[in-house]
């Protein structure tokens, strides 16, 4: 089936990267397969990650179908584009539906993109992973390609003002060696294996990154930045989640009272 929506959207993003002055450096893009299914599992540090990770795949005419939360598909503007690009909606209350759709896509030779941390990491380190990426690769018999990116948090991320002025911000992306998850492998052990591979790639791009993170909010504490560490970030995430739930309850109560 012809790709009608994805190519022009990908082209629009490339124009946006030029307008923002993003300086790309890509490691290991030869690991993106020219055919066949694979799971691309990446760290998650900004709202632009899905589009950035997909950019090096475009010259190979490969289009990555990302698994994204249902709320994005519910948006009047983003929803039609997400569906047109054949991304996969994830309803956290009905997770099995999205896994079935992703498995079907993998078996038909598609590339599936997933952020196994589930949410943006406030520490800029790799958080604990969910098991979806490992289970998908194992079930479909396709390789996992670990991915790490760095620099995108400086442009558009959670809890910080967007930096959309034309500044030459470096964005580094690394694609690791593809590997298969054995059918009889222990899921917990495979999650740890994937976590290590993504972390190693993240350290690689950080070591090669031209701008020092020391003293900056976008730098992890490990490298002298002012971001919270993993434990502090987990506490802050829990606080934000509770505040969001309380806000939702308050909104629903107001609706009930108005009836």
HUWOWO-V961046 format. One record per run of one state. SS is the DSSP state (A for helix, B for strand, O for the rest). FROM is the first residue (numbers start at 1). TO is the last residue. If there is no record, write none. Layout:
ss=SS from=FROM to=TO
ss=SS from=FROM to=TO
//
This chain:
ss=O from=1 to=5
ss=A from=6 to=20
ss=O from=21 to=22
ss=B from=23 to=27
ss=O from=28 to=28
ss=A from=29 to=31
ss=O from=32 to=37
ss=B from=38 to=42
ss=O from=43 to=48
ss=A from=49 to=58
ss=O from=59 to=63
ss=B from=64 to=69
ss=A from=70 to=74
ss=O from=75 to=77
ss=A from=78 to=84
ss=O from=85 to=87
ss=B from=88 to=90
ss=O from=91 to=94
ss=A from=95 to=107
ss=O from=108 to=110
ss=B from=111 to=114
ss=O from=115 to=131
ss=A from=132 to=140
ss=O from=141 to=142
ss=B from=143 to=150
ss=O from=151 to=151
ss=A from=152 to=154
ss=O from=155 to=169
ss=B from=170 to=175
ss=O from=176 to=178
ss=B from=179 to=179
ss=O from=180 to=186
ss=A from=187 to=208
ss=O from=209 to=220
ss=A from=221 to=223
ss=O from=224 to=229
ss=A from=230 to=258
ss=O from=259 to=259
//
